[in-house]
């Protein structure tokens, strides 16, 4: 397995997800700003919160693959700071696998939920926007996050096998 090439490919995927996330955040800021400005004149945008909540939910999930690839998640090492580096490396790799499983289950449930929203034709209250696209986009982001997490865990296990 060519880990450096796989890292490059997954990092590109993660960066693409983060760029989409940035555009979604800009769109949320634009909708919020437009609604506030129009609200100052007595005509706020009806359903602005529906759009913003969907955009923000998807944007947060799409940032997570890049966080994983860059290793910038918050770590609480209160209990492990006195352990030797190999032990913390092993614990970190195992916990990343646990996170990958949890995120994969969440992705699966989001996709199932999106299919349910599609089948029931569920829409938002004011703008009648279909809910399924938010579920689908968040599910895809979670799948990318899970994939990146598995990769980083495998990298950690490979690092442990190398002699110090």
Secondary structure, 3 states (H helix, E strand, C coil): CCHHHHHHHHHHHHHHHHHHHHHHHHHHHHHHHHHHHHHHCCCCCCCHHHHHHHHHHHHHHHHHHHHHHHCCCCCCCCCCCCCCHHHHHHHHHHHHHHHHHHHHHHHHHHHHHHHHHHHHCCECCCCCCECHHHHHHHHHHHHHHHHHHHHHHHHHHHHHHCCC
